[in-house]
């Protein structure tokens, strides 16, 4: 079992350690309040050849193994065609709900074959600091979710374009046969500012309160592992490339 050493932001100003050992990860798609607001992201991934299962009611649930999540600041991939997605992350632990920030890093070439396989392969990055939902619930309408790629702003939206955390947990309870006592939920992403999927090597994601001075941050670098192998010795990603 994987245990994440998280920190809870406390109103006292002193972060409190929170070791969490989730049994499952649920990665959601199209979890927006207004279904039409998810269309722009669906269109930008369609531009890179990704097909979404629209016959399945939104928000679509992609169950993931916990091994697909990391708090590391370096992520290994096998293609230059990978990109991050800023997401709200719900942490359910010991009967309490916490709100965090994450990046659902995705291999876009593999995603063309299978969204769920690409999510299992590509690491979902988790920020190590979280808020108690009870402490920030009244601030929910003002929270802003953003990401950058290689130092440039990539995504920016209100967190409230997504379904509220308690509603998301209610949907999971209806659609998952048995929810474990401890689990993580990646709540889906919003379109990029220029509505174009970007690739890059340095990614950040932030959940911040513009009316306060507290924020949750994560940052990581992407390393193309195949680039470390000399030309002529690299195993092809696909058989037809051999």
N, C-alpha and C positions, 0 to 999 in steps of 0.2 A: 504494500500500500504506500502511496505517496503522501507525504505530509508537507504542506506549505506553511512556512513560518511568516504569517502575516502580521501586520500591525494595525490596531484599531485607533483611529484618530479620536481622542477623548477631549471633551470640552474643557478639561482642566489644563490642556496644553501638553500633556505628557502621553505619548502613544503607548498603548497597552499591547503586549504580545498576544497573538491569537494563532496557535497551531491548529491547522485545519486538515483533516484527512478525508477528502470527499470520496464517495463511492462511485459517483458518476458525474459526467459533464453533459449538459444539454445545450446544444448550439441552435439558436433560433434564426429563422429567416422571415423577413417581412412582418416583423413584430411592431408595426407602427399603428398609432391610434387611427389615422386615416389611411385606409388601404391604398388610396391613389398616391400618397406621398412616397410609397415604396417603389412606384413605377420607374422613377428616374434611375435608381440603382439597378433595377432589373434590366433596364435598357442598356446601361453602361457595361454590365457583365455580358449581356447578349452580344455586344459589339466585339467581345473577345471570344465568342463562340460558346458561351455557357447557357445551357438550357435549364430552366427552373420548372419543377413539377407543379404547375398551376392547378392541376386537378386535386391536389391535396390542400385542405383548408389552411389558410394562414392563421397564426404564424406556424410555419413548417418546423418540425422538430428533428434535429440531427443528433442522435445520441452518440456520445464520444467516450472513449476510454480516458481515464484520468492521465494516462501517460502522454496524451497529446497536449497537455498544458505545461507551461514552463514559466518560471519567474527569472530565467537567465537573461542576460543582456546581450547575448550573441545567439543567433539562430542559424543553423546550417540548412541549406537547401541544395537542390541539384539543377537549378535552372535560373536564368536571369529574369524569367517572366513570373515573378512572385510579387505580391503586394500585401500591405497591411490594411486592416479595417478597424477603426476605432469602435469599441462597443462598451455598453454598460455591462457589468458583470454582477450577478447576484450571488452572494455566498450564504447558503443556508447551513447553519451549524448550531447544534445543541438548542434547537427551538428558536433561534434568533436569526434575524435577517440583516445582512450587511450589504452595502452597495460599494462596488469597486469599479475599476476601469481596466479594459483589456484590449488586445488587438488580435483579431482572428486572421493571422497571416495565412495567405492562400497561394498555392501554386496554380496559376491560371491555366496552364497547359493541362495539368491533371484534372482540373475542375471541368474542363470540356468533356472529359470522359465520364466523370462522376463527381457530383458536388460532395457527397458524403465521404467518398474515399479521399478526396483532396483535403477535406477538413480533418480527417483522421491522420493523414500523413503530415500535413503542415502544422507546426506548433502554434497553439493559441497562447499568446503571451499574457500573463496576468500581472497587474501591478501589485506590489507587496503591501500597499497601504489601503485601508478601506474605511468607510464610515458606517456607523450604526444607522440603519434605516430610520429608527425612531428619532435620531438626532437631526436628520436632514429632510424628513418627510415634508415639513412645511415649506422648505426651500426648493422643493422639486420643480415648480414651474420656472424657476430662474436658472437652474443648472445648465451649463453649456458643455457639450462634448466636442472635442476637436482632435485632429491628428495632423502631423506634418510628415513630409518625406524629403529627405536630404535638405532640411532646413526651410522648406517652403510649406505654407499652410495648404493642406490637402482636403480636409473635411471640417465642417463647422455647422453645428445645429443645436437647438435646444434638446436637452435630454427628454423633455416632455413630448417630443414627436413620437416617442415610443410608448407602448402600453405601460401603465404604472406597475411597479414591481409586484404588488399584491395581486393584481389582475393576472400577471404572467404566471405567478405561482398557482393561481386558481385554474388557469388553462392547463398547466402541466398536470395538476391533480386529476383533471378530467381525462387526459389523453395518455398518461403513462400508467401502466398497470399497477406498479408499486413504486412509489418514490422512496428513496433511501432517507435515512436521518440526516445525512450530510451530503450536499451536492453543490455544483456550480452551474450557473445559467449565463451563457453569453446571449445577450438580448437582441442581436442583429445589428446591422449598420445602416448608415444613411449615405446618400449619394455624395460623391466628391464635388468640390466647388465648381469645377469646370466640366463635371459629368463625363469624365474620362478616366479609365483605370490607369494608374501610374505604377511604374516600377522604380525601385531605388534600393539603396543600401542602408540608410539610416532612418528609422521610424520612431515617432513618439505618439503617445495618446494622452489626453488630459481630460479630466472631468473637474470643472471649476465652478465656483459660485461667484459671479461677477459682483454681487453685493457684499461679499465677505472677503477674507484673506486666505481661505483654506482651499486647497486643491489636491487632487490625486493625479499622480504622474507615472508614466512608464516610458522607457526608451530602450531601444535595442538596435544592434547592427546585424545585417544579413550577410552571411558568407556563402558564396557558391563553392561547395566542396569539390565539385568536378574541376574547378579552375586550378586546384592544387595538384592535379595529375598532369604529367607531361603529355603534350599532343602525341597521338599515336598509341597511347595507353589508356585512353578514356573509354570506359564501357558505354555504349550508346544508350540513351534514355529509352528509345523505342527500337524494336528489332529491325525495322525498315531503314534505320540510320546506320546499321552495321555494314 
